[in-house]
Amino acid sequence: MKYSILFTALITVFGLSACDRPAVVTVPATPAPMPGPAGPQGDAGTPGKTGTPGDTGTPGNEGTKGETGKTGDSTVVVVPAPAEQK
């Protein structure tokens, strides 16, 4: 049994490798014709028309008003002058 599977596998491998595959034939494309020299430059075109203006945007929302500031008392804030750097 062991040898019959081995021989069957070998015969299958040799049988499949003996198949003739047709060669792929690639037909070369015809080369594109070479362009000639450039011609003279044409006249300038007419300018385009101005477009219509867009719609005006809507106004934004008004913000809420802040609270009125509190009146100060008689406190005096003293800010010292910065120290000189050497």
C-alpha positions in Angstrom: 0.0 0.0 0.0 2.8 2.4 0.9 4.5 1.9 -2.5 1.4 2.1 -4.5 0.7 5.7 -3.1 4.3 6.7 -3.9 4.1 5.4 -7.5 0.7 7.0 -8.0 2.1 10.3 -6.8 5.2 10.1 -9.0 3.1 9.2 -12.1 0.8 12.1 -11.4 3.8 14.5 -11.1 5.4 13.3 -14.3 2.0 13.3 -16.1 1.2 16.9 -15.2 4.7 18.2 -15.9 4.6 16.7 -19.4 1.6 18.8 -20.4 2.4 21.2 -23.2 1.5 24.8 -22.4 1.0 27.1 -25.4 3.5 29.9 -25.4 2.1 33.4 -25.0 2.7 35.5 -28.1 3.0 39.2 -27.5 2.5 41.3 -30.6 4.5 44.5 -30.5 2.5 47.6 -30.7 3.0 49.9 -33.7 5.0 52.9 -32.7 3.2 56.2 -32.5 4.1 58.7 -35.2 6.6 61.3 -34.1 5.0 64.8 -33.8 6.3 67.5 -36.0 7.5 70.9 -35.0 5.2 73.2 -33.0 3.2 75.7 -35.0 2.9 79.5 -34.4 1.2 80.6 -31.2 -2.5 81.5 -31.6 -4.2 84.8 -30.7 -5.1 85.5 -27.1 -8.6 84.7 -26.1 -11.2 87.1 -24.9 -11.4 87.7 -21.1 -14.1 85.9 -19.2 -17.2 87.6 -17.8 -17.4 88.7 -14.2 -19.5 86.4 -12.1 -22.5 87.5 -10.0 -21.8 88.4 -6.4 -22.8 86.0 -3.7 -25.6 86.5 -1.1 -24.9 88.6 1.9 -24.4 86.6 5.1 -26.8 86.7 8.0 -25.8 88.7 11.0 -24.5 86.9 14.0 -26.2 86.5 17.4 -25.8 89.2 20.0 -23.9 88.1 23.1 -25.4 88.3 26.6 -24.4 91.4 28.5 -22.0 91.0 31.4 -22.7 92.1 35.0 -21.8 95.6 36.0 -18.5 95.8 37.9 -18.5 96.4 41.6 -17.2 99.7 43.0 -13.8 99.5 44.7 -13.0 100.3 48.3 -10.1 102.4 49.4 -7.4 99.7 48.8 -4.2 100.8 47.1 -2.2 98.3 45.1 1.6 99.0 45.0 3.6 97.2 42.3 7.3 97.2 43.0 9.7 98.2 40.2 11.6 95.2 38.6 15.1 94.6 40.0 18.0 95.7 37.8 19.8 92.9 36.0 23.6 92.9 35.7 
